């Protein structure tokens, strides 16, 4: 019983202070929209799970800028910087 109470306190603490460690730092993302600018591209992304299916826990992420050229429907590997939805595109998944 004491063990369960301690576990509950730790889980609440992690959710409150360190919620970002519950998320993976790198994930797959599907490109849903592409806008080409002069020196970079702007993408909308849908985060995918490990099976490359759309992950409903994440909203679509708009206006992600990158110099990497991708096309609508491509799957990319992205980093979630600092446990937030600050997305950095690493490259295309082959």
Backbone as CSV, one residue per row, in Angstrom:
resi,resn,N_x,N_y,N_z,CA_x,CA_y,CA_z,C_x,C_y,C_z
1,UNK,0.819,-1.184,0.000,0.000,0.000,0.000,0.870,1.257,0.000
2,UNK,1.882,1.283,0.828,2.801,2.409,0.865,3.528,2.548,-0.475
3,UNK,3.907,1.416,-1.035,4.586,1.418,-2.330,3.698,2.050,-3.412
4,UNK,2.424,1.720,-3.426,1.478,2.276,-4.393,1.318,3.797,-4.190
5,UNK,1.276,4.241,-2.960,1.157,5.670,-2.665,2.390,6.427,-3.165
6,UNK,3.555,5.857,-2.943,4.793,6.488,-3.402,4.817,6.557,-4.930
7,UNK,4.404,5.474,-5.556,4.361,5.446,-7.020,3.402,6.517,-7.553
8,UNK,2.240,6.685,-6.936,1.277,7.707,-7.359,1.852,9.113,-7.193
9,UNK,2.547,9.359,-6.093,3.161,10.666,-5.868,4.230,10.948,-6.922
10,UNK,5.040,9.957,-7.229,6.090,10.125,-8.239,5.471,10.396,-9.604
11,UNK,4.430,9.668,-9.976,3.766,9.880,-11.262,3.169,11.289,-11.355
12,UNK,2.545,11.758,-10.294,1.991,13.118,-10.283,3.101,14.152,-10.400
13,UNK,4.208,13.928,-9.716,5.340,14.840,-9.769,5.911,14.932,-11.181
14,UNK,6.081,13.784,-11.825,6.603,13.758,-13.195,5.646,14.470,-14.145
15,UNK,4.351,14.233,-14.006,3.368,14.910,-14.861,3.393,16.416,-14.662
16,UNK,3.595,16.864,-13.441,3.565,18.298,-13.137,4.865,19.005,-13.528
17,UNK,6.000,18.413,-13.217,7.283,19.095,-13.396,8.060,18.655,-14.630
18,UNK,7.949,17.400,-14.995,8.777,16.843,-16.064,7.931,16.096,-17.092
19,UNK,6.820,16.691,-17.506,5.916,16.011,-18.439,6.602,15.682,-19.763
20,UNK,7.639,16.432,-20.130,8.320,16.214,-21.398,9.079,14.891,-21.449
21,UNK,9.464,14.322,-20.319,10.201,13.055,-20.374,9.297,11.869,-20.701
22,UNK,7.983,12.098,-20.677,7.054,11.035,-21.057,6.904,10.932,-22.569
23,UNK,7.360,11.961,-23.298,7.274,11.969,-24.756,8.611,11.556,-25.355
24,UNK,8.569,10.903,-26.509,9.839,10.614,-27.174,10.447,11.900,-27.706
25,UNK,11.752,11.958,-27.796,12.403,13.168,-28.283,12.463,13.230,-29.800
26,UNK,12.366,12.086,-30.460,12.309,12.073,-31.918,11.184,11.141,-32.358
27,UNK,10.481,11.576,-33.406,9.310,10.838,-33.883,9.222,10.928,-35.403
28,UNK,8.344,10.095,-35.960,7.992,10.209,-37.367,6.907,11.264,-37.509
29,UNK,6.898,11.956,-38.648,5.841,12.922,-38.941,5.510,12.862,-40.424
30,UNK,4.221,12.972,-40.729,3.775,12.988,-42.116,3.596,14.434,-42.557
31,UNK,4.120,14.759,-43.731,3.982,16.099,-44.297,2.569,16.216,-44.861
32,UNK,1.805,17.202,-44.379,0.424,17.368,-44.846,0.231,18.612,-45.698
33,UNK,1.207,19.510,-45.666,1.123,20.729,-46.472,2.529,21.256,-46.700
34,UNK,2.773,21.743,-47.922,4.091,22.274,-48.268,3.920,23.651,-48.900
35,UNK,4.713,24.603,-48.433,4.793,25.927,-49.055,6.258,26.215,-49.324
36,UNK,6.572,26.544,-50.561,7.958,26.842,-50.904,8.194,28.340,-50.805
37,UNK,9.236,28.720,-50.087,9.660,30.111,-49.965,10.996,30.260,-50.708
38,UNK,11.546,31.443,-50.698,12.791,31.701,-51.438,13.952,30.844,-50.933
39,UNK,14.149,30.774,-49.615,15.320,30.086,-49.070,14.981,28.887,-48.186
40,UNK,13.695,28.608,-47.976,13.308,27.503,-47.104,11.904,27.041,-47.473
41,UNK,11.452,26.015,-46.776,10.113,25.450,-46.984,9.343,25.557,-45.682
42,UNK,8.030,25.669,-45.812,7.159,25.683,-44.637,6.244,24.469,-44.742
43,UNK,6.199,23.677,-43.658,5.433,22.435,-43.649,4.395,22.423,-42.536
44,UNK,3.315,21.694,-42.779,2.403,21.276,-41.719,2.680,19.794,-41.508
45,UNK,2.717,19.381,-40.247,3.080,17.999,-39.906,2.033,17.338,-39.032
46,UNK,1.835,16.049,-39.241,1.051,15.212,-38.339,2.014,14.212,-37.729
47,UNK,2.102,14.186,-36.411,2.990,13.258,-35.708,2.434,11.841,-35.824
48,UNK,3.328,10.898,-36.072,2.956,9.489,-36.230,3.482,8.671,-35.054
49,UNK,2.891,7.501,-34.858,3.399,6.599,-33.823,4.484,5.701,-34.416
50,UNK,4.957,4.747,-33.641,6.054,3.888,-34.097,5.668,2.995,-35.269
51,UNK,4.354,2.826,-35.497,3.871,2.033,-36.628,3.556,2.902,-37.840
52,UNK,3.910,4.162,-37.774,3.682,5.158,-38.821,2.199,5.430,-39.063
53,UNK,1.405,5.276,-38.028,-0.009,5.652,-38.062,-0.150,6.993,-37.347
54,UNK,-1.121,7.798,-37.747,-1.308,9.116,-37.143,-1.563,8.967,-35.649
55,UNK,-0.819,9.736,-34.855,-0.946,9.709,-33.398,-1.970,10.770,-32.977
56,UNK,-3.134,10.343,-32.483,-4.192,11.311,-32.139,-3.871,12.167,-30.906
57,UNK,-2.817,11.844,-30.177,-2.446,12.630,-28.995,-1.837,13.978,-29.367
58,UNK,-1.394,14.123,-30.615,-0.753,15.348,-31.063,-1.639,16.068,-32.072
59,UNK,-1.774,17.376,-31.943,-2.477,18.135,-32.979,-1.573,18.274,-34.209
60,UNK,-2.162,18.681,-35.325,-1.339,18.981,-36.493,-0.468,20.198,-36.167
61,UNK,0.778,20.130,-36.544,1.717,21.203,-36.227,1.925,22.044,-37.486
62,UNK,1.502,23.304,-37.445,1.611,24.144,-38.638,2.921,24.924,-38.693
63,UNK,3.267,25.349,-39.894,4.338,26.310,-40.150,5.697,25.931,-39.562
64,UNK,6.109,24.716,-39.840,7.444,24.266,-39.454,8.392,24.614,-40.597
65,UNK,9.392,25.425,-40.322,10.329,25.874,-41.350,11.533,24.946,-41.414
66,UNK,11.980,24.691,-42.652,13.146,23.830,-42.843,13.769,24.125,-44.203
67,UNK,15.060,23.887,-44.306,15.750,23.978,-45.585,15.713,22.650,-46.334
68,UNK,15.243,21.595,-45.679,15.158,20.269,-46.282,13.927,20.217,-47.176
69,UNK,14.114,19.752,-48.425,12.997,19.684,-49.365,12.262,18.349,-49.208
70,UNK,10.978,18.437,-48.882,10.107,17.273,-48.768,8.832,17.549,-49.550
71,UNK,8.101,16.498,-49.862,6.856,16.654,-50.602,5.677,16.240,-49.741
72,UNK,4.496,16.714,-50.131,3.270,16.362,-49.425,3.119,14.836,-49.394
73,UNK,2.876,14.278,-48.218,2.740,12.832,-48.058,4.016,12.136,-47.621
74,UNK,5.162,12.802,-47.727,6.420,12.203,-47.265,6.385,12.013,-45.753
75,UNK,7.178,11.062,-45.288,7.351,10.854,-43.850,8.754,11.300,-43.481
76,UNK,8.840,12.145,-42.461,10.113,12.692,-42.006,10.377,12.266,-40.572
77,UNK,11.630,12.319,-40.200,12.016,12.162,-38.803,12.178,13.557,-38.234
78,UNK,11.546,13.805,-37.087,11.609,15.131,-36.477,11.982,15.014,-35.003
79,UNK,12.593,16.078,-34.504,12.906,16.181,-33.083,11.899,17.098,-32.424
80,UNK,11.478,16.742,-31.222,10.634,17.605,-30.403,11.562,18.255,-29.387
81,UNK,12.009,19.446,-29.701,13.027,20.094,-28.887,12.507,20.495,-27.515
82,UNK,13.260,20.155,-26.490,12.990,20.527,-25.102,11.628,20.067,-24.602
83,UNK,11.140,18.922,-25.140,9.887,18.367,-24.661,8.659,19.169,-25.046
84,UNK,8.780,20.034,-26.005,7.652,20.838,-26.460,7.401,20.553,-27.927
85,UNK,6.451,21.256,-28.504,6.179,21.084,-29.923,7.021,22.050,-30.754
86,UNK,8.255,22.284,-30.327,9.241,23.005,-31.130,9.886,21.960,-32.026
87,UNK,9.443,21.894,-33.271,9.803,20.790,-34.144,10.974,21.167,-35.042
88,UNK,11.929,20.253,-35.162,13.070,20.407,-36.047,13.114,19.174,-36.950
89,UNK,13.036,19.401,-38.258,13.042,18.288,-39.218,14.473,17.824,-39.453
90,UNK,14.710,16.537,-39.262,16.040,15.957,-39.463,16.218,15.494,-40.908
91,UNK,15.205,14.798,-41.439,15.307,14.303,-42.811,14.151,13.411,-43.169
92,UNK,14.168,12.942,-44.403,13.124,12.079,-44.954,13.371,10.630,-44.567
93,UNK,12.304,9.934,-44.201,12.384,8.503,-43.906,12.281,7.744,-45.228
94,UNK,13.231,6.855,-45.467,13.243,6.084,-46.718,12.665,4.719,-46.470
